[in-house]
Amino acid sequence: MAVPTAKPAPLSIAVKDESVDPFILTESAKADGYSCEFKVEDRKLRDFGVTRDGFGSVRWLQPVDVTHLNGADIARVVRIERGAVYVYDEASGVSAPRSGEGLKTRAEVTLLDVRSKKDTEASRKRFEAKVVQQTRRMGAELLEYNLDTGTWRFVIEL
């Protein structure tokens, strides 16, 4: 006999006796190192950030309306991998809103352990140049790239 599993608890935004369940942080996502931070402000999330331990984080720079996520698993909508962040990709099951809406706004992205596979000074410098070039290609603003830690921080319009 199968043991019933508890449905993951959605994170709720309460507004005047209404409750909106914008997304879910599943046990699987938590096990993969995902966590979220936010403050509620007028049905929007302020200081909203999604972090994946050991991989990086995304922090939105203005309040975001996430009610369109309709209880989606946030780790599928905002997927943080080694050296990459995916927001609203096909696997998320959520249609991307227009630019400037939902999560398609300015955000600060921090990626961890993004570094050259070779540990020579020349390869590290070439890799740093590639990071700068890739940042420009994405239309992002480079905040930091640390050769020693592999921390890559930039601001981008998602």
LUMVEXKE-712873 format. One record per atom (N, C-alpha, C): x, y, z. Coordinates in Angstrom, 2 decimals. Last residue first. Layout:
<sites>
c1  c2  c3
X  Y  Z
...
</sites>
This chain:
<sites>
c1  c2  c3
16.08  40.12  -17.39
15.71  38.75  -17.72
14.56  38.75  -18.68
18.58  42.22  -17.63
17.13  42.25  -17.83
16.75  40.84  -18.27
21.17  41.95  -15.17
20.63  41.68  -16.50
19.12  41.84  -16.49
24.25  42.26  -13.59
22.86  42.68  -13.61
22.36  42.53  -15.04
26.53  39.83  -12.13
26.13  40.78  -13.16
24.65  41.13  -12.99
29.28  38.01  -10.99
28.11  38.78  -10.64
27.80  39.77  -11.74
30.91  35.13  -10.36
30.56  36.00  -11.49
29.25  36.68  -11.14
33.54  33.57  -8.77
32.27  34.26  -8.56
32.05  35.27  -9.67
35.92  32.21  -8.70
35.01  31.90  -9.80
33.64  32.54  -9.62
37.90  32.76  -6.90
36.74  32.01  -6.41
35.81  31.57  -7.53
39.89  33.97  -8.57
40.25  32.98  -7.55
39.06  32.13  -7.10
38.64  35.82  -10.28
39.39  34.69  -10.83
39.65  33.59  -9.81
35.61  37.21  -10.07
36.75  36.92  -9.22
37.44  35.65  -9.74
33.92  39.77  -11.46
34.34  38.41  -11.75
35.61  38.18  -10.96
31.18  41.99  -11.08
32.39  41.38  -10.53
32.64  40.05  -11.22
29.32  43.22  -12.69
29.59  43.80  -11.38
30.91  43.28  -10.82
28.47  43.89  -15.97
29.35  43.12  -15.11
29.60  43.87  -13.80
25.35  43.96  -17.28
26.35  44.84  -16.68
27.18  44.00  -15.70
24.35  42.41  -20.40
24.36  42.56  -18.94
25.45  43.53  -18.52
24.10  41.45  -22.91
23.54  42.77  -22.64
23.48  43.06  -21.15
25.37  39.16  -23.56
24.04  39.01  -22.95
23.36  40.36  -22.73
27.80  40.22  -24.37
26.94  39.57  -25.37
25.51  39.41  -24.84
28.90  40.98  -21.89
28.51  42.00  -22.87
27.53  41.43  -23.89
29.35  38.41  -20.84
28.51  39.36  -20.12
28.01  40.44  -21.07
31.15  37.37  -22.69
29.83  36.76  -22.56
28.85  37.70  -21.84
33.40  39.03  -22.16
32.77  39.02  -23.48
31.35  38.45  -23.41
33.95  38.30  -19.50
33.64  39.70  -19.82
32.91  39.77  -21.16
34.51  35.59  -19.93
33.43  35.97  -19.04
32.99  37.41  -19.33
36.77  35.79  -21.58
35.55  35.16  -22.10
34.34  35.53  -21.25
38.60  36.90  -19.78
38.22  37.68  -20.97
36.93  37.12  -21.58
38.82  34.72  -18.04
38.28  35.98  -17.54
37.82  36.86  -18.72
40.09  32.92  -19.74
38.74  32.63  -19.25
38.07  33.90  -18.74
42.56  34.15  -20.03
41.71  33.95  -21.21
40.27  33.70  -20.79
43.42  33.95  -17.35
43.22  35.28  -17.94
42.35  35.20  -19.20
43.61  31.16  -17.13
42.72  31.90  -16.24
42.41  33.28  -16.81
45.58  30.59  -18.98
44.22  30.09  -19.22
43.21  30.81  -18.34
47.79  31.90  -17.74
47.34  32.29  -19.09
45.91  31.82  -19.35
48.08  30.52  -15.32
47.77  31.96  -15.32
47.22  32.40  -16.67
46.37  27.38  -15.22
47.54  28.18  -15.53
47.13  29.64  -15.56
44.44  25.41  -14.74
44.82  26.32  -13.67
46.13  27.04  -13.96
41.58  24.67  -16.69
43.04  24.65  -16.55
43.43  25.70  -15.53
38.99  25.40  -16.52
39.32  24.03  -16.11
40.82  23.87  -15.93
38.09  28.58  -15.16
38.78  27.79  -16.16
39.08  26.39  -15.62
34.91  28.96  -13.46
36.33  29.20  -13.70
36.90  28.24  -14.72
32.59  29.53  -11.36
32.68  29.62  -12.81
34.13  29.97  -13.11
31.69  29.41  -8.68
32.61  28.39  -9.20
32.63  28.34  -10.74
28.43  30.88  -8.99
29.59  30.46  -8.21
30.41  29.41  -8.96
26.76  33.81  -9.96
27.08  32.41  -10.27
28.39  32.06  -9.59
24.25  36.02  -9.43
25.55  35.61  -8.92
25.72  34.14  -9.22
22.41  38.63  -10.82
22.71  37.20  -10.86
24.11  37.00  -10.31
19.89  40.87  -10.30
21.31  40.63  -10.08
21.52  39.13  -9.98
17.52  41.96  -12.73
17.90  41.13  -11.60
19.42  41.07  -11.51
14.74  43.45  -14.29
16.16  43.51  -13.92
16.43  42.71  -12.66
12.30  40.99  -15.47
12.72  42.34  -15.10
14.19  42.30  -14.70
10.53  38.75  -15.63
11.29  39.27  -16.77
11.62  40.74  -16.56
8.84  37.79  -13.76
10.27  37.69  -13.45
11.14  38.20  -14.59
6.28  40.04  -14.51
6.67  38.82  -13.80
8.15  38.86  -13.44
7.46  42.26  -17.14
6.42  41.68  -16.28
6.93  40.41  -15.61
9.45  42.99  -18.86
9.03  43.97  -17.87
7.95  43.47  -16.93
8.25  41.14  -21.62
9.38  41.82  -20.98
8.86  42.91  -20.04
5.44  39.02  -20.87
6.15  39.99  -21.69
7.30  40.60  -20.90
5.94  35.74  -19.35
5.20  36.98  -19.61
6.02  37.89  -20.53
6.18  32.37  -20.34
6.88  33.59  -19.98
6.01  34.81  -20.28
4.29  29.75  -18.96
4.51  30.65  -20.08
5.19  31.92  -19.60
5.59  26.95  -17.39
4.97  28.26  -17.19
5.31  29.13  -18.38
7.08  24.69  -17.56
5.63  24.53  -17.63
4.87  25.83  -17.42
9.83  24.47  -17.59
9.20  25.04  -16.39
7.69  24.80  -16.38
10.92  23.66  -19.96
10.69  22.62  -18.95
9.94  23.15  -17.72
11.38  26.07  -21.33
10.28  25.19  -21.74
9.93  24.16  -20.67
12.14  28.61  -18.83
12.46  27.78  -19.99
11.33  26.79  -20.24
11.91  30.70  -16.88
10.80  30.40  -17.80
11.23  29.55  -19.00
15.30  31.09  -16.70
14.05  31.59  -16.16
12.99  31.38  -17.24
18.36  29.78  -15.79
17.27  29.68  -16.76
15.99  30.15  -16.07
21.75  30.43  -15.52
20.45  30.59  -14.90
19.42  30.55  -16.01
25.05  28.96  -15.17
23.89  29.40  -15.96
22.64  29.52  -15.09
27.15  27.77  -13.75
27.47  28.76  -14.78
26.29  29.26  -15.59
25.29  25.11  -12.89
26.68  25.57  -12.85
26.91  26.51  -14.04
21.93  26.49  -12.52
22.88  25.40  -12.79
24.30  25.96  -12.71
18.81  27.21  -11.50
20.19  27.67  -11.36
21.10  26.45  -11.50
15.72  28.10  -12.69
16.65  26.98  -12.56
18.08  27.51  -12.55
12.77  29.08  -12.05
14.08  29.71  -11.93
15.07  28.57  -11.64
10.87  27.08  -12.48
10.71  28.36  -13.16
12.04  29.13  -13.17
11.70  25.05  -10.84
11.55  24.74  -12.27
11.44  26.04  -13.07
11.70  26.18  -8.38
12.98  25.65  -8.85
12.90  25.19  -10.30
9.02  26.73  -7.96
9.91  27.84  -8.28
11.26  27.35  -8.79
6.39  25.07  -9.25
7.61  24.81  -8.49
8.64  25.87  -8.89
3.36  27.06  -9.29
4.42  26.29  -9.96
5.61  26.11  -9.01
1.16  28.53  -8.43
1.58  27.38  -7.63
2.65  26.53  -8.28
0.97  30.58  -10.49
-0.10  29.63  -10.17
0.37  28.37  -9.46
2.40  32.58  -11.63
3.07  31.28  -11.50
2.11  30.18  -11.07
1.13  34.98  -11.49
0.93  34.19  -12.71
1.58  32.81  -12.62
2.08  36.22  -9.22
0.80  35.52  -9.11
0.53  34.66  -10.34
4.32  37.71  -8.97
4.51  36.32  -9.35
3.20  35.52  -9.28
5.61  40.77  -9.48
4.31  40.10  -9.36
4.49  38.68  -9.86
8.30  42.24  -7.68
7.80  41.45  -8.81
6.46  40.82  -8.48
10.18  45.20  -6.92
9.12  44.24  -6.58
8.58  43.54  -7.82
13.56  45.05  -8.25
12.33  45.78  -7.92
11.27  44.76  -7.56
15.61  43.28  -8.66
15.96  44.61  -8.17
14.76  45.49  -7.89
15.90  39.90  -7.66
15.23  40.90  -8.48
15.39  42.26  -7.84
18.53  37.73  -7.68
17.80  38.66  -6.82
17.22  39.77  -7.69
19.71  34.50  -7.81
19.11  35.57  -8.60
18.31  36.42  -7.62
22.73  32.55  -7.24
21.46  33.15  -6.85
21.01  34.17  -7.89
24.61  29.43  -7.01
24.43  30.85  -7.19
23.06  31.33  -6.78
25.72  26.93  -6.16
25.60  27.25  -7.58
25.45  28.75  -7.82
25.73  26.52  -3.43
26.87  26.03  -4.19
26.84  26.37  -5.67
22.24  26.61  -3.20
23.51  26.47  -2.50
24.58  25.87  -3.40
20.46  28.80  -4.97
20.76  27.37  -4.95
22.17  27.23  -4.37
17.94  31.22  -4.40
19.32  30.78  -4.23
19.39  29.27  -4.36
16.08  33.95  -5.31
16.12  32.50  -5.34
17.60  32.11  -5.31
14.42  36.81  -3.97
15.62  36.12  -4.42
15.47  34.63  -4.36
12.94  39.91  -3.65
12.75  38.50  -3.99
14.04  37.92  -4.53
12.42  42.43  -2.67
13.67  41.76  -2.28
13.59  40.26  -2.55
8.92  41.86  -2.72
10.03  42.81  -2.69
11.25  42.08  -2.16
6.28  40.74  -4.56
7.38  40.30  -3.71
8.52  41.31  -3.85
2.95  42.08  -4.34
4.20  41.83  -5.05
5.25  41.38  -4.05
0.77  42.92  -2.94
0.62  41.73  -3.80
1.83  41.46  -4.67
2.11  45.02  -1.37
1.04  45.27  -2.36
0.94  44.15  -3.41
4.70  43.11  -0.50
4.37  44.54  -0.60
3.34  44.71  -1.72
6.55  40.80  1.37
5.33  41.07  0.61
5.02  42.56  0.66
9.86  39.79  0.79
8.94  40.50  1.65
7.73  40.82  0.80
11.91  36.81  0.46
11.10  37.92  -0.05
10.34  38.57  1.08
13.83  34.06  -0.64
13.64  35.14  0.33
12.77  36.18  -0.33
14.31  30.52  -0.98
13.77  31.80  -1.45
13.71  32.78  -0.29
16.45  27.82  -2.08
15.74  28.56  -1.04
15.28  29.89  -1.63
17.81  24.66  -3.06
17.08  25.89  -3.37
16.45  26.50  -2.12
19.10  22.20  -2.78
19.75  23.39  -2.27
19.05  24.70  -2.55
17.78  19.92  -3.36
18.76  20.37  -4.36
19.42  21.67  -3.96
15.98  19.86  -1.29
17.06  18.88  -1.26
18.16  19.24  -2.26
14.23  21.81  -2.25
14.99  22.06  -1.02
16.18  21.12  -0.93
13.20  20.41  -4.43
13.96  21.64  -4.66
14.81  21.97  -3.44
11.89  18.35  -3.04
12.94  18.03  -4.00
13.82  19.24  -4.27
9.98  19.80  -1.69
11.00  19.11  -0.91
12.18  18.73  -1.81
9.32  22.92  -3.45
9.11  21.50  -3.14
10.24  20.93  -2.29
7.90  25.74  -3.15
9.28  25.30  -2.99
9.19  23.85  -2.52
5.57  27.18  -5.35
5.86  26.15  -4.35
7.37  25.92  -4.32
3.84  30.33  -5.80
4.71  29.23  -6.21
4.94  28.29  -5.04
1.62  31.92  -5.04
2.34  32.19  -6.26
3.23  31.04  -6.74
-1.34  31.85  -3.90
-0.24  30.91  -3.79
0.61  31.03  -5.05
-2.99  34.30  -2.14
-2.51  33.93  -3.47
-1.32  32.99  -3.26
-5.81  34.93  -0.33
-4.49  34.32  -0.29
-4.13  33.88  -1.69
-7.64  37.55  1.18
-7.38  36.69  0.02
-6.00  36.10  0.21
-7.87  39.30  3.26
-8.60  38.04  3.36
-8.45  37.16  2.13
-5.91  41.26  2.06
-7.30  41.50  2.44
-8.13  40.21  2.43
-3.64  39.01  1.02
-4.09  40.36  0.71
-5.57  40.46  1.05
-0.82  37.02  1.42
-2.16  37.33  1.92
-2.49  38.78  1.62
0.81  34.76  -0.41
0.75  36.21  -0.23
-0.67  36.50  0.21
2.51  31.72  0.41
1.30  32.51  0.19
1.52  33.99  0.39
3.97  28.94  -0.92
4.26  30.18  -0.23
3.12  31.13  -0.57
2.50  25.69  -0.46
2.81  26.86  -1.26
3.16  28.05  -0.38
3.87  22.68  0.64
3.14  23.88  1.04
3.51  25.04  0.15
3.43  19.67  -1.17
4.30  20.74  -0.70
3.50  22.00  -0.40
1.38  17.14  0.23
1.54  18.11  -0.85
2.45  19.22  -0.34
2.67  14.16  1.55
2.10  15.48  1.80
2.38  16.38  0.61
1.79  11.01  0.23
2.80  12.02  0.52
2.12  13.36  0.69
0.52  7.95  1.43
0.26  9.25  0.81
1.34  10.24  1.21
2.07  4.96  0.67
1.88  5.93  1.74
1.62  7.28  1.08
0.60  2.18  -0.88
1.39  3.40  -0.99
1.05  4.34  0.15
0.84  -1.16  0.00
0.00  0.00  0.00
0.89  1.24  0.00
</sites>
